[in-house]
């Protein structure tokens, strides 16, 4: 029997009154555990036409390149999360200009908020989740060694708008849900 971690009471799945989906519910106090999507926040941080990338030192996709990004923490705004992730992963100081894209990765129940940002200086170094960091021109990006489809989407979409002052945030490219083949 599964126990709810807070009350220690047994839990089961059922549809709560007024709801339309099964939820985990404590049999003792009727507390409902909502299992909702995770939010990831990150940034395409650029300086002098080059984009900051981090080589992952954690799974999934260890050894592949990504944007500074990660899960939003409780009590922080998405912008604060993007700034924190850039600091944690690349020891980077950035400023955020605008929201670039909102991606949905359905199979992971994940929503990604990716921002456009400016790297304040080139004083960057690998953080504790990162093997190395680098600044890449669009031509020198290791496209075949990017960790996730959304990294490729964000860089490509950023390249489309980097000179524009105003644009509508992007979404997943048509028909793509962020799936990749694990190698």
C-alpha positions as CSV (number, residue, x, y, z in Angstrom):
1,X,0.0,0.0,0.0
2,X,1.3,3.5,-0.9
3,X,1.4,6.0,1.8
4,X,1.2,9.8,1.5
5,X,4.5,11.3,2.6
6,X,3.0,14.2,4.6
7,X,0.3,12.5,6.6
8,X,1.5,8.9,6.4
9,X,-1.9,7.9,5.4
10,X,-2.7,5.5,2.6
11,X,-3.3,7.1,-0.8
12,X,-5.3,5.9,-3.8
13,X,-6.3,7.3,-7.2
14,X,-9.8,8.5,-7.8
15,X,-11.6,11.4,-9.4
16,X,-12.3,14.1,-6.8
17,X,-15.7,15.7,-6.7
18,X,-15.8,18.5,-9.2
19,X,-12.8,17.2,-11.2
20,X,-12.6,15.1,-14.3
21,X,-9.3,13.3,-13.8
22,X,-7.9,10.7,-11.5
23,X,-5.7,12.2,-8.8
24,X,-3.7,10.8,-5.9
25,X,-5.8,11.4,-2.7
26,X,-4.9,10.8,0.9
27,X,-7.5,8.4,2.5
28,X,-7.2,10.2,5.9
29,X,-7.4,13.9,5.1
30,X,-8.5,13.9,1.4
31,X,-5.5,15.9,0.4
32,X,-5.3,15.9,-3.4
33,X,-1.8,15.6,-5.0
34,X,-1.9,17.3,-8.4
35,X,0.8,16.0,-10.7
36,X,1.2,18.9,-13.1
37,X,3.7,19.8,-15.8
38,X,7.2,20.8,-14.9
39,X,8.4,24.2,-16.0
40,X,11.9,24.7,-17.5
41,X,13.4,28.1,-18.0
42,X,16.4,29.1,-20.0
43,X,18.1,31.7,-22.1
44,X,19.8,32.2,-25.5
45,X,22.5,34.5,-24.2
46,X,24.5,36.2,-26.9
47,X,27.5,38.5,-27.0
48,X,29.1,40.0,-30.2
49,X,27.1,37.6,-32.4
50,X,28.1,34.5,-30.4
51,X,25.8,32.3,-28.3
52,X,26.6,30.8,-24.9
53,X,26.4,27.0,-24.8
54,X,27.1,24.6,-21.9
55,X,28.4,21.0,-22.3
56,X,26.3,18.9,-19.9
57,X,28.0,17.1,-17.1
58,X,24.7,15.4,-15.9
59,X,22.2,13.1,-17.4
60,X,20.3,13.1,-19.5
61,X,22.5,13.8,-22.5
62,X,25.8,14.1,-20.6
63,X,28.6,15.4,-22.9
64,X,26.2,17.2,-25.3
65,X,25.7,20.9,-25.6
66,X,22.7,22.9,-24.4
67,X,21.6,26.4,-23.5
68,X,21.8,27.4,-19.8
69,X,18.4,26.1,-18.6
70,X,16.8,24.1,-15.9
71,X,13.7,23.6,-13.8
72,X,12.1,26.6,-12.3
73,X,12.3,26.6,-8.5
74,X,9.4,27.4,-6.1
75,X,9.1,31.1,-5.4
76,X,11.0,32.4,-8.4
77,X,9.8,34.0,-11.6
78,X,10.8,32.4,-14.9
79,X,13.1,35.3,-15.6
80,X,14.8,34.8,-12.2
81,X,15.1,31.1,-13.0
82,X,16.8,31.8,-16.3
83,X,19.3,34.1,-14.7
84,X,20.0,31.6,-11.9
85,X,20.6,28.8,-14.4
86,X,23.0,30.9,-16.5
87,X,24.9,31.7,-13.3
88,X,24.9,28.1,-12.0
89,X,25.8,26.4,-15.3
90,X,28.2,28.9,-16.8
91,X,29.0,31.5,-14.1
92,X,27.5,33.9,-16.5
93,X,26.0,37.3,-15.8
94,X,23.3,38.0,-18.3
95,X,20.3,40.4,-18.8
96,X,17.1,39.3,-20.3
97,X,15.5,41.2,-23.2
98,X,12.3,39.2,-24.1
99,X,10.6,35.9,-24.2
100,X,11.8,34.0,-27.3
101,X,9.7,30.8,-27.2
102,X,7.3,28.6,-25.3
103,X,7.8,25.0,-26.1
104,X,5.7,22.0,-25.0
105,X,7.4,18.6,-24.6
106,X,4.3,16.5,-24.2
107,X,5.9,13.1,-23.4
108,X,7.7,14.7,-20.5
109,X,4.8,16.9,-19.4
110,X,7.1,19.8,-19.6
111,X,6.7,23.5,-20.6
112,X,9.9,25.3,-21.6
113,X,10.2,29.1,-21.4
114,X,13.2,30.3,-23.4
115,X,14.3,33.9,-23.2
116,X,16.6,36.1,-25.3
117,X,19.4,37.6,-23.3
118,X,22.7,39.5,-23.5
119,X,25.8,38.1,-21.9
120,X,27.3,41.0,-19.9
121,X,30.9,39.9,-20.3
122,X,32.9,36.9,-21.5
123,X,34.0,36.0,-17.9
124,X,32.3,32.5,-18.1
125,X,33.3,29.1,-16.7
126,X,31.8,25.7,-16.2
127,X,29.5,25.3,-13.2
128,X,29.0,22.1,-11.2
129,X,26.6,20.6,-13.8
130,X,28.7,21.6,-16.8
131,X,31.9,20.1,-18.4
132,X,32.8,23.2,-20.4
133,X,31.2,26.4,-21.7
134,X,31.8,28.2,-25.0
135,X,30.6,31.1,-27.1
136,X,29.7,30.0,-30.6
137,X,28.8,31.8,-33.8
138,X,25.8,30.3,-35.6
139,X,28.2,28.7,-38.1
140,X,30.4,27.1,-35.4
141,X,27.6,25.6,-33.3
142,X,28.0,21.8,-32.8
143,X,24.5,21.1,-34.3
144,X,25.0,17.3,-34.3
145,X,26.0,17.4,-30.6
146,X,23.1,19.4,-29.2
147,X,21.4,17.7,-26.2
148,X,17.7,18.4,-27.0
149,X,15.6,19.4,-30.0
150,X,14.4,22.5,-28.2
151,X,18.0,23.8,-28.1
152,X,18.2,23.6,-31.9
153,X,14.8,25.2,-32.2
154,X,15.7,28.1,-29.9
155,X,19.0,28.8,-31.6
156,X,17.4,28.7,-35.1
157,X,14.5,30.9,-34.0
158,X,16.8,33.3,-32.2
159,X,18.8,33.6,-35.5
160,X,15.6,34.6,-37.2
161,X,14.8,37.5,-34.8
162,X,18.1,38.7,-33.3
163,X,18.0,41.9,-35.3
164,X,14.3,42.6,-34.7
165,X,13.0,44.8,-32.0
166,X,9.6,43.1,-31.6
167,X,8.4,39.7,-32.4
168,X,5.8,37.1,-31.3
169,X,7.3,34.3,-29.2
170,X,7.7,31.0,-31.0
171,X,6.2,27.6,-30.3
172,X,7.3,24.1,-31.2
173,X,7.9,23.8,-35.0
174,X,4.8,22.3,-36.7
175,X,4.5,18.5,-35.9
176,X,7.4,18.4,-33.5
177,X,7.0,17.4,-29.9
178,X,10.6,17.4,-28.7
179,X,11.2,13.7,-29.0
180,X,14.8,12.5,-29.6
181,X,16.4,9.1,-30.0
182,X,18.6,8.1,-27.1
183,X,21.9,6.9,-28.3
